[in-house]
């Protein structure tokens, strides 16, 4: 998936809201007031919630070590950054997007 594909998928989800709280270089997509995707325009990356904590997120990263890394400060809350220049299979990315959306809705 390209970054544009990811943006289109995120904004097509029921209740999704497009926000730019950090400036125009990062799109933060929210549902129920909670972020479920950070989409970086400068480094062609996205960040998604990949678990309820750092340990669960680390388990997800093991599947795609060349494309994923902890999301800085947010990694302790289960967030990973995915570099779209080292793509992961579309089916896996769809699964991660859906899970992050579901975490935010719950």
LINZIMO-V695398 format. One record per residue. N is the residue number from 1. RES is the residue in one small letter. PSI is psi in degrees with one decimal (NA if undefined). OMEGA is omega as a letter, one per 20 degrees, with the letter a starting at -180 (* if undefined). NEAR is the number of other C-alpha atoms within 10 Angstrom. Layout:
BEGIN
N_RES_PSI_OMEGA_NEAR ; N_RES_PSI_OMEGA_NEAR
END
This chain:
BEGIN
1_x_142.8_r_15 ; 2_x_170.0_r_13 ; 3_x_-40.2_r_17 ; 4_x_-38.2_r_10 ; 5_x_-43.1_a_9 ; 6_x_-45.5_r_18 ; 7_x_-46.5_a_19 ; 8_x_-43.1_r_11 ; 9_x_-48.9_a_15 ; 10_x_-47.3_a_23 ; 11_x_-16.3_r_15 ; 12_x_-9.5_a_11 ; 13_x_142.5_a_14 ; 14_x_128.0_r_9 ; 15_x_0.0_a_13 ; 16_x_138.5_a_19 ; 17_x_133.3_r_17 ; 18_x_123.2_r_15 ; 19_x_158.6_r_15 ; 20_x_63.3_a_13 ; 21_x_-17.1_a_10 ; 22_x_7.6_a_9 ; 23_x_174.4_a_9 ; 24_x_-1.7_r_12 ; 25_x_-9.8_r_13 ; 26_x_118.4_r_19 ; 27_x_125.5_r_19 ; 28_x_116.9_r_24 ; 29_x_128.8_a_23 ; 30_x_156.2_r_22 ; 31_x_139.9_a_22 ; 32_x_34.1_r_12 ; 33_x_2.5_a_12 ; 34_x_139.3_r_16 ; 35_x_140.2_r_22 ; 36_x_-9.0_r_27 ; 37_x_131.6_r_26 ; 38_x_122.5_a_21 ; 39_x_111.5_a_24 ; 40_x_128.2_a_18 ; 41_x_-27.0_a_13 ; 42_x_-37.5_a_9 ; 43_x_11.8_r_12 ; 44_x_57.1_a_13 ; 45_x_164.0_r_20 ; 46_x_154.4_r_24 ; 47_x_134.4_a_25 ; 48_x_152.7_r_27 ; 49_x_119.6_a_29 ; 50_x_20.2_r_28 ; 51_x_174.2_a_22 ; 52_x_-12.0_a_14 ; 53_x_179.4_a_15 ; 54_x_-35.8_a_18 ; 55_x_-44.4_r_15 ; 56_x_-40.0_r_16 ; 57_x_-37.3_r_24 ; 58_x_-37.4_r_21 ; 59_x_-40.9_r_12 ; 60_x_-41.5_a_17 ; 61_x_-30.2_a_19 ; 62_x_-26.7_r_12 ; 63_x_-26.9_a_12 ; 64_x_64.0_a_16 ; 65_x_-25.0_a_13 ; 66_x_-15.5_a_14 ; 67_x_-9.1_a_18 ; 68_x_149.1_r_24 ; 69_x_162.8_r_20 ; 70_x_147.6_r_19 ; 71_x_73.4_r_20 ; 72_x_-129.8_a_10 ; 73_x_-36.5_a_8 ; 74_x_-11.3_a_16 ; 75_x_-30.2_r_23 ; 76_x_-17.3_r_18 ; 77_x_14.5_r_17 ; 78_x_16.9_a_21 ; 79_x_138.5_r_28 ; 80_x_149.2_r_26 ; 81_x_133.4_a_24 ; 82_x_121.8_r_25 ; 83_x_119.4_a_19 ; 84_x_-10.0_r_17 ; 85_x_-21.7_r_13 ; 86_x_76.6_a_13 ; 87_x_149.6_r_15 ; 88_x_160.2_a_18 ; 89_x_141.6_a_10 ; 90_x_-39.7_a_11 ; 91_x_-40.6_r_10 ; 92_x_-41.1_r_12 ; 93_x_-40.3_r_16 ; 94_x_-41.8_r_14 ; 95_x_-44.0_r_12 ; 96_x_-42.0_r_17 ; 97_x_-45.8_a_22 ; 98_x_-42.1_a_17 ; 99_x_-42.0_r_17 ; 100_x_-42.2_r_21 ; 101_x_-45.7_a_24 ; 102_x_-39.1_r_13 ; 103_x_-43.7_a_18 ; 104_x_-33.0_a_16 ; 105_x_-21.5_a_15 ; 106_x_NA_*_8
END
